[in-house]
Amino acid sequence: MVELGSIFMLMTLVIFVAYGICAAAIRKRVISRPRILTWMRRIFAGAFAALGASWFSPIGRYYGRAPQQKERARRLRALLLSGRSQRAGAASGRGMKPSCWSMPS
């Protein structure tokens, strides 16, 4: 068992050394070309701007949720859009607690 563990550790070391050598070679090529650096900065800035925009959009908040949360959000949105409020329907018995509020989490 010790032999297998040693072989695995050696293989992992060899792979990480090869990965480091390749990364260093690519780094030298990228840093030596300012045009590539400029485009990489633009791409990263655009990606972060898109992530920030998705945070503030209702679609991004909706699709980032788990399926149960999506269903709860859909029911709550339908309730709010229907114009019924809890106080307004209380006299008629319709203003009871909506089923989407008591869903298990």
Buried (B, 14 or more C-beta within 10 A) or exposed (E): EEEEEEEEEEEEEEEEEEEEEEEEEEEEEEEEEEEEEEEEEEEEEEEEEEEEEEEEEEEBEEEEEEEEBEEBBEBEEEBEEEEEEEEEEEEEEEBEEBEBEEEEE
